[in-house]
Amino acid sequence: MLYRVHGIRLQYNKDSCQHLRNCILHQLKIKDKDLLSFKILKRSIDARKKPVSIIYSVDIETPHTLTRKDIYPVIEKNIEEIIPGKKPSKTVPIIVGAGPAGLFAGYILAKHGYKPLILERGSDVQGRNKTLDNFNKTREPNPNCNALFGLGGAGTFSDGKLTTSQSHPLIRYILEILVECGAPEQILIDAKPHIGTDILQDVVTNLAKKIEDLGGTIKTNVTVTNITTKNGQVTHVETSDGRLETSSLIVATGHSARDTWKFLEAAGVELAPKPFQMGIRVEHPQKWLDKAIRRGSRTPLSWSI
């Protein structure tokens, strides 16, 4: 039988598989021979009081039936299988935007035998770095290649935090692809997975290469300027590099591509606004933080509203 157990608390300096196994045995009050296997699902750090602890959620396998209220039978969620079409596409599917949505859409299509064309108005990662370096030196902006536009989207130059729905069945699949592309393996179990900007740039580049190895094409420095439709069906995509024929179009742009939203609306695409969200970051001097930590202060260090 497979069971899911939450709240396994382990002292930070005793973080090892054997200590975790012993902790599971102690909490569930079962013998070592009855714990056939266990798998870490999530882990988080609790530093609110000493000693600092790591809290685990694990799946365990045991031959016995467990009836405790804090132990849950594992019910496998069926991931909807992506079934390729039976007829070959007469035109190449086009994806507008090479951010996370565009890259993963391209990966899925390429993996299933289609050869998508991804169009990105910005440059590749190397080109984006050069453009941003130039901006820092000259303060001359490039409206099509910057921290928002380019391979990987705006997130490429963030700190690589992965914010996801906790219950979606595809989360693990997506994280595994990121690991294959060079992300650290701990993102598979961390409660707040974090890649890091330096690593993320390599991950984005490797994901793009995977798509191309599977038959897809990624064109950077190409801006989509309009789409042509006939009887509600896309027929052509107008770009800064010429006119392209297609009957399949995925628009995966970020919210900063305002010109794209305008011609989509003009083409009759129904657009819906998202709720407005604003964050505030409050920073304190390092001396203040050090003093608060030494005193064990529980004063909040940052807020978001």
C-alpha positions as CSV (number, residue, x, y, z in Angstrom):
1,M,0.0,0.0,0.0
2,L,1.1,3.5,-0.8
3,Y,0.5,6.3,1.8
4,R,1.3,10.0,1.9
5,V,2.6,11.5,5.2
6,H,3.0,15.2,5.9
7,G,4.8,17.0,8.7
8,I,7.8,14.7,9.2
9,R,10.1,17.1,11.1
10,L,13.9,16.5,11.0
11,Q,16.5,18.6,12.8
12,Y,18.5,20.6,10.2
13,N,21.9,19.3,11.1
14,K,20.6,15.7,10.8
15,D,19.4,15.9,7.3
16,S,20.2,12.5,5.8
17,C,18.2,9.6,4.3
18,Q,18.9,7.4,7.3
19,H,17.8,10.0,9.8
20,L,14.7,10.6,7.7
21,R,13.9,6.9,7.6
22,N,14.3,6.7,11.4
23,C,12.1,9.7,11.8
24,I,9.4,8.1,9.6
25,L,9.5,4.8,11.5
26,H,9.2,6.7,14.8
27,Q,6.3,8.9,13.7
28,L,4.4,6.1,12.1
29,K,5.3,3.6,14.9
30,I,6.2,0.8,12.4
31,K,9.1,-1.6,12.2
32,D,12.0,-1.1,9.8
33,K,11.1,-4.2,7.8
34,D,7.6,-2.8,7.2
35,L,8.9,0.4,5.5
36,L,9.5,-1.1,2.0
37,S,10.4,2.3,0.5
38,F,9.8,6.0,0.8
39,K,10.0,8.9,-1.7
40,I,10.4,12.6,-0.8
41,L,7.7,14.8,-2.3
42,K,8.3,18.2,-0.7
43,R,10.6,19.7,1.9
44,S,10.7,23.1,3.5
45,I,12.8,24.8,6.2
46,D,11.2,26.0,9.5
47,A,13.5,28.6,11.0
48,R,10.9,30.2,13.3
49,K,12.4,28.7,16.4
50,K,15.5,26.8,17.3
51,P,16.6,24.2,16.5
52,V,16.0,24.9,12.8
53,S,14.0,22.0,11.2
54,I,13.3,20.6,7.8
55,I,9.7,19.5,7.3
56,Y,9.1,16.7,4.8
57,S,6.1,15.3,2.9
58,V,6.8,11.7,1.8
59,D,5.1,8.8,0.1
60,I,5.8,5.5,1.8
61,E,5.2,1.9,0.8
62,T,4.2,-0.7,3.4
63,P,2.6,-4.1,3.3
64,H,0.2,-3.1,6.1
65,T,-3.0,-1.1,6.1
66,L,-2.5,2.1,8.0
67,T,-5.6,3.8,9.5
68,R,-4.3,6.9,11.2
69,K,-6.1,10.2,10.4
70,D,-2.8,12.0,9.5
71,I,-1.9,9.3,6.9
72,Y,-3.5,9.4,3.5
73,P,-3.7,6.6,0.8
74,V,-2.0,7.8,-2.4
75,I,-4.4,8.2,-5.2
76,E,-2.6,8.5,-8.5
77,K,-3.8,11.4,-10.7
78,N,-4.3,10.5,-14.3
79,I,-2.4,12.9,-16.5
80,E,-4.3,13.5,-19.7
81,E,-2.3,12.0,-22.5
82,I,-1.4,14.2,-25.5
83,I,-2.6,12.3,-28.6
84,P,-1.0,13.4,-31.9
85,G,-3.3,14.1,-34.8
86,K,-3.8,11.4,-37.4
87,K,-3.4,13.7,-40.4
88,P,-0.2,15.5,-41.1
89,S,-0.4,19.3,-40.8
90,K,-0.2,21.1,-44.2
91,T,1.4,24.1,-42.6
92,V,4.0,24.5,-39.8
93,P,2.5,25.4,-36.4
94,I,3.7,28.9,-35.4
95,I,4.3,29.9,-31.8
96,V,4.7,33.6,-31.0
97,G,7.0,34.2,-28.0
98,A,9.8,32.1,-26.6
99,G,9.0,32.6,-22.9
100,P,8.2,29.6,-20.7
101,A,4.8,29.0,-22.3
102,G,6.1,29.3,-25.8
103,L,9.1,27.0,-25.2
104,F,7.1,24.3,-23.5
105,A,4.4,24.5,-26.2
106,G,7.2,24.1,-28.7
107,Y,8.7,21.2,-26.8
108,I,5.5,19.3,-26.6
109,L,4.7,19.8,-30.3
110,A,8.3,18.8,-31.4
111,K,8.2,15.8,-29.1
112,H,5.1,14.5,-30.8
113,G,6.4,14.8,-34.3
114,Y,5.3,18.3,-35.3
115,K,8.0,20.8,-36.3
116,P,6.9,24.1,-34.7
117,L,8.4,27.5,-35.6
118,I,8.9,29.7,-32.6
119,L,9.2,33.4,-33.3
120,E,10.8,35.7,-30.7
121,R,11.2,39.4,-31.1
122,G,14.2,39.5,-28.7
123,S,17.6,37.8,-29.0
124,D,19.0,34.6,-27.6
125,V,20.5,34.6,-24.1
126,Q,24.0,35.6,-25.3
127,G,22.5,38.5,-27.3
128,R,20.3,39.6,-24.5
129,N,23.3,39.8,-22.2
130,K,25.2,42.0,-24.7
131,T,22.2,44.3,-25.1
132,L,21.7,44.7,-21.4
133,D,25.4,45.3,-20.9
134,N,25.2,48.0,-23.5
135,F,22.2,49.5,-21.8
136,N,24.0,49.6,-18.5
137,K,26.9,51.5,-20.1
138,T,25.0,53.8,-22.5
139,R,21.5,53.9,-21.1
140,E,20.3,53.4,-24.7
141,P,17.3,51.0,-24.6
142,N,16.5,48.4,-27.2
143,P,12.7,48.2,-27.4
144,N,12.8,44.6,-28.9
145,C,15.6,43.0,-26.9
146,N,15.8,43.7,-23.2
147,A,15.0,42.2,-19.8
148,L,11.5,41.5,-21.0
149,F,11.9,40.4,-24.6
150,G,14.2,37.5,-25.7
151,L,14.7,33.8,-25.3
152,G,13.2,32.6,-22.0
153,G,11.1,35.7,-21.6
154,A,11.2,38.1,-18.6
155,G,12.0,35.2,-16.2
156,T,15.4,34.6,-17.7
157,F,16.8,37.6,-15.9
158,S,14.8,37.0,-12.7
159,D,16.2,35.0,-9.8
160,G,14.7,31.8,-11.1
161,K,11.9,31.2,-8.6
162,L,9.3,28.8,-9.8
163,T,5.8,29.8,-8.8
164,T,3.3,27.0,-9.7
165,S,-0.1,25.6,-8.7
166,Q,0.7,23.1,-6.1
167,S,-1.9,20.5,-7.3
168,H,-1.6,20.5,-11.0
169,P,-0.6,17.0,-12.3
170,L,1.9,18.4,-14.9
171,I,4.1,20.2,-12.4
172,R,6.4,17.2,-11.8
173,Y,6.7,16.6,-15.5
174,I,7.7,20.3,-16.2
175,L,10.2,20.3,-13.3
176,E,11.7,17.0,-14.6
177,I,12.3,18.7,-18.0
178,L,14.0,21.6,-16.3
179,V,16.3,19.2,-14.5
180,E,17.1,17.5,-17.7
181,C,18.1,20.9,-19.1
182,G,20.5,21.5,-16.2
183,A,18.4,22.8,-13.3
184,P,19.4,21.4,-9.8
185,E,17.5,18.2,-8.8
186,Q,16.3,19.7,-5.5
187,I,13.7,21.7,-7.4
188,L,11.8,18.4,-7.6
189,I,11.2,18.4,-3.8
190,D,11.7,22.0,-2.5
191,A,8.6,23.7,-1.3
192,K,9.7,26.9,-3.1
193,P,11.8,25.6,-6.0
194,H,14.5,28.1,-7.0
195,I,16.9,27.7,-10.0
196,G,19.0,30.9,-9.8
197,T,19.6,33.4,-12.7
198,D,23.1,32.1,-13.5
199,I,21.9,28.5,-13.9
200,L,18.5,29.5,-15.5
201,Q,20.2,31.1,-18.5
202,D,21.9,27.7,-19.3
203,V,18.6,25.9,-18.7
204,V,16.7,28.1,-21.2
205,T,19.4,27.7,-23.8
206,N,19.4,23.9,-23.3
207,L,15.6,23.7,-23.6
208,A,15.8,25.6,-26.9
209,K,18.4,23.2,-28.1
210,K,16.1,20.2,-27.2
211,I,13.3,21.7,-29.3
212,E,15.6,22.1,-32.3
213,D,17.1,18.6,-31.9
214,L,13.5,17.3,-32.1
215,G,12.9,19.1,-35.3
216,G,11.6,22.5,-34.2
217,T,12.9,25.9,-35.3
218,I,13.5,29.0,-33.1
219,K,14.0,32.3,-34.8
220,T,15.0,35.2,-32.6
221,N,15.0,38.9,-33.5
222,V,11.8,38.4,-35.5
223,T,8.7,40.5,-34.5
224,V,5.2,39.4,-35.4
225,T,3.4,42.5,-36.7
226,N,-0.1,41.1,-37.7
227,I,-2.1,38.0,-38.4
228,T,-4.5,37.3,-41.4
229,T,-7.6,35.3,-40.9
230,K,-10.4,34.0,-43.2
231,N,-13.7,32.8,-41.9
232,G,-12.3,32.8,-38.3
233,Q,-9.3,30.7,-39.3
234,V,-5.7,32.0,-39.2
235,T,-4.1,31.8,-42.7
236,H,-0.9,34.0,-42.4
237,V,1.4,35.6,-39.9
238,E,3.0,38.9,-40.9
239,T,6.5,39.4,-39.4
240,S,9.5,41.7,-39.7
241,D,11.1,38.8,-41.6
242,G,8.3,38.3,-44.1
243,R,4.9,36.6,-44.5
244,L,4.4,33.1,-43.2
245,E,1.6,30.7,-44.0
246,T,0.0,28.7,-41.2
247,S,-3.3,27.3,-40.0
248,S,-2.1,26.8,-36.4
249,L,-1.0,29.7,-34.2
250,I,-0.2,29.8,-30.5
251,V,0.2,33.3,-29.0
252,A,2.5,32.9,-25.9
253,T,3.5,36.5,-25.4
254,G,4.0,38.3,-22.1
255,H,1.9,41.2,-20.9
256,S,4.4,43.7,-22.1
257,A,3.8,42.9,-25.8
258,R,1.1,45.5,-26.1
259,D,1.3,45.8,-29.9
260,T,0.5,42.1,-30.2
261,W,-2.6,42.4,-28.0
262,K,-3.8,45.3,-30.2
263,F,-3.7,43.4,-33.5
264,L,-5.2,40.3,-31.8
265,E,-8.1,42.4,-30.7
266,A,-8.4,43.9,-34.1
267,A,-8.5,40.4,-35.6
268,G,-11.5,39.5,-33.4
269,V,-9.7,37.6,-30.6
270,E,-11.6,37.8,-27.4
271,L,-9.4,39.3,-24.7
272,A,-10.1,39.3,-20.9
273,P,-8.2,41.4,-18.4
274,K,-6.5,39.8,-15.4
275,P,-6.9,41.2,-11.9
276,F,-4.4,44.0,-11.2
277,Q,-1.6,43.0,-8.8
278,M,1.1,45.1,-7.1
279,G,3.9,44.1,-4.9
280,I,5.9,46.2,-2.5
281,R,9.4,45.4,-1.4
282,V,10.7,46.8,1.9
283,E,14.5,46.6,2.5
284,H,16.3,47.0,5.8
285,P,20.0,47.7,6.5
286,Q,22.0,44.6,7.1
287,K,23.0,45.8,10.6
288,W,19.3,46.0,11.5
289,L,18.7,42.5,10.3
290,D,21.8,41.1,12.1
291,K,20.6,42.7,15.3
292,A,17.1,41.4,14.9
293,I,18.4,37.8,14.3
294,R,20.7,37.9,17.3
295,R,17.8,38.9,19.5
296,G,15.5,36.3,18.0
297,S,13.1,39.0,16.8
298,R,9.9,37.8,15.2
299,T,9.5,41.2,13.5
300,P,8.5,40.6,9.8
301,L,11.4,41.5,7.5
302,S,9.3,42.0,4.4
303,W,5.8,42.4,3.3
304,S,3.8,41.9,0.1
305,I,0.3,43.2,-0.5
